[in-house]
Amino acid sequence: MRASLFITCYNDTLFPETGRAVVRLLERLGVELDFLPRQTCCGQMHANTGFRAEAFSQARRLVRMYQDADAVVVPSSSCVAMMRDQYPALFDELGGEVLRRQLELLLPRVYELSEFLIDRLGVEDVGAYFPHRVTYHASCHGLRSLALGDRPFRLLSKVRGIQLIPLANIDRCCGFGGTFSVKNGDVSSAMLATKLQDVFATQAEFCTALDNSCLMHLGGALHRQSAGIKTIHMAEILAGTQHDEAQA
């Protein structure tokens, strides 16, 4: 099948290895991927800070760009949540009937990565190999907005060599929240410290998630504390194979 990859501006700018991992993973599974270089941002940062016209401009551009795609794969829960939760209201406020109809037709074809693998491709075992101790952090957008449920665990449990360690209080926020961590730094730091206690208790080698925004927040603190725990997007775990490990 064919699919388009929306890599998100966050990943493109700060975590390009996530995009490369998604490509390796999906091509291994037989997906023919399109990548549109003119893609930019979903508009979430603009919408969350009150710049609705600017957010609408980004949203309109994205919808028009992908209106003919068979499927759009997005390795970011927060960006998918932006499209599903905020685009309809933006388009009701600032868009016309044609654009609202284009959005209505597109949204069922937009998938967060774990949704695409399980719901669209119908696979749980992607042939991955990752011989490490791993714990999974559920981002707020994935947990609450997208209701990803057990999809990430079903995928991770099939990874060969992995030791998957449950994270206590998995429903707690890490404290990032985009501009929340800037505007409410003290509260954000307190939430992060609490989350890190649970991460440390797992004694994992890696903390993974489906949002690099959370992982940046967690990873920065882990690095500052020389904790020895690394962060890694789940796409990079699923993209790994035993051959890759042997070549490392």
N, C-alpha and C positions, 0 to 999 in steps of 0.2 A: 504494500500500500504506500501511498504518498502522504507526506505530512510536511508542514512548515514549522520551522523552529523560530520561536520568538525568544531570544536569549535574555532579554531585559537589559536596560542600561546599566544596572547595578553589577550584573555578572560581566557584561562586556567590558566595563571600566576597571573593576577590581578583582574579578574572579574568572578570567578567561578559561582556566582549566576546567571549570564546570561545563562550559559550552562544548569544549572538545570531548569531554567524557560523554555527554549526551549524544553527540554524533557517533562516537565509537559504539556506544551501547545500542542505539537504534538501528544503525547500519548492520550490526551483527545480527539483529533480529529480523533483518530483511526489509526495513523501512527505507524508502527512498525519500531523503530529506531535501527540502528546499530551504535556502537561507536568503532572505532579502536584505541586502546591505543597507538599504535606506531606512530600516527600522530604527526607532529611537527609544522613547519612553512611553509607558502606559498612561502616565499622567497622575500617578498616585501621589507623588510628592507635592504636586501643585494643588490637587484636590484637598489633601490633608492640611494644607496651610492656608486654605481659603481662596486660592486663585482658580476659581471655577471656570472662567473663560479660557485660561491657559490649559487647564486640565481637559476641557472639552475639545480644544484644538488637537491635543495629542490623541485623545480617544477617537475623534472623527478620522484622523489620519490612519490610526491602526485598523479601524473597522473597514475603511475603504481598501487598505492594503491587502487585507486577508479575506475579503469577501468571497473570493473564488477558491480558497484553500479547502482541501478535503478535511484536514484537521490541523489544529495549531497546538503545538506542544510547548509548554512554558515551565522551565525548571525553577519556579518561584511561586509558592502558595499565595504570597501577599499580592503579587501582580494579577493572578487569576481572580483573587477575591475582589480586587479593585474593579476588574471588568464585570464580574457578576453582580457585585453589591452596589457599585457607584455609577457605572455607565448608564443604567436605565434612567436614573434620576437626572443625570447630566443631560441626557438626550431629550428627556421630557421637557426640561427647562430651556435648553438652547438649540436643540436639533429640530429638524423637520420630519414629516411623516416617512419620507423615503429612507432617511438615515436611521430612524427608529426601526424600520422594517429590516434594514440590513443588519442591525445589531441583533435583532430577535432571531434572525436566521443564523448568525455567526456563533452566538454564545454556546449553543449545544455542541459545537465543534471545537471549542477551546478546552484544553485539558492540562491540568497540572501533571507533572511527569508520572507520578505513581498512578494517577487515574488513567492516563493513557496506556500504561503497561497492562494494568489489570482489567480496566473496563473496556478499552478499545481493542487492544491486542489479545487480551485473554491469556496473558502469561504471568506466572509468578516466579518460576525458575528461569532466570535470564542467563544462566551459565556463568555466573560470577564466582570469583575466588578472592577471598580477603582474609588471610589467617591472622586475625587480630581480635583483641577484646574491644568491643564497641558498645556504646550506649546511644540511645536515640532521644533527641529533644524534639518535642512536638511544638511547632510554632503556633501562636495564637490563631493566625489566619487559617492554617491548615486544620487545626483542631476544631475551631468554632465556626469560621465562615464556610469552609469547604467540607467540613465533616469527613475528613479523610479516613477516620476510623482506624481499622486494623490494616489498611493497605500497606503502609510502610513496613509493618512487622511481617506481613506475609512475604514481602519481597526480600527483606533482610534475612528471614529465617531460612530461605533457600540458598543463601550464599555459602559456598563451600569454605570450610575452615574458620568461619566466623564464630566468635563467642559473644553472643548478644546478651547484654546485661541490662535488666530493667532499671529505669530511672525513677526514683521515688518522686512523688508529687509532679507527675508529668504534665498535669494540667496548669501548672504555674507558669506565668510569663517570665521571660528572662530579663525584662526591663528595657528592652531596646525601643520598640515602638516608633522607629523613625525619628522624627523631630521631638518625640516625647523625651528621649534620652538627652536631648540638648536643652529643652525648655524646663525639664524637671530632673536635672542632673542628680540631685541628692536622692530622690525617690528611686530613680532608675538604678543608681549604684547600690542601694539597699536591696532592691529586687534581684539584681545580679548576684550580690553576695550570697543571698539565700539560695538561689539556683545553683551556684557553684558548690555549695555544701553537698547538695545531692549528687552533682557530677563527680566530686572528689570521692564520695562514698562508694561509687561503682568500681573504683580502681581501674577504669578503662584506659586503653591506649588512645582511643579516638572517641570524640563526641560528634555524632552526625545529625543532620537535619535536612529538610527540604527547602530551607530558606537561608541563603548566605548572609542575609541581614542579621539574623539571630546569631549565626556562626561567627560573624565579625565581632559582634558584641562579646560573646563568650570567649572567642579566641584571643581577643585583646587582653582580657583579664587573665586568662590562663598563661599567656606569654609573660605578662608583667609579674606574675607570681612564680614564674619558672616551674610550673606545675608538672610538666612532662606529659600533659594530655594535649593531643592535637585535635583540631576541628577539620571536618571534611564533609563536603556535600554528598548526599547519598548517591547521586549520579556517578561520582568517582568510585564509590565502592562497587556499584552494580556494573560499571564498565570494566573493572579489573578481571583478568583471567589468570589461570595458572601459568600460562605461557608468559604473560606480562611479568608475573612474580619471578619466574625463572630468569628472565632477561635483566631484572633490576640489579 
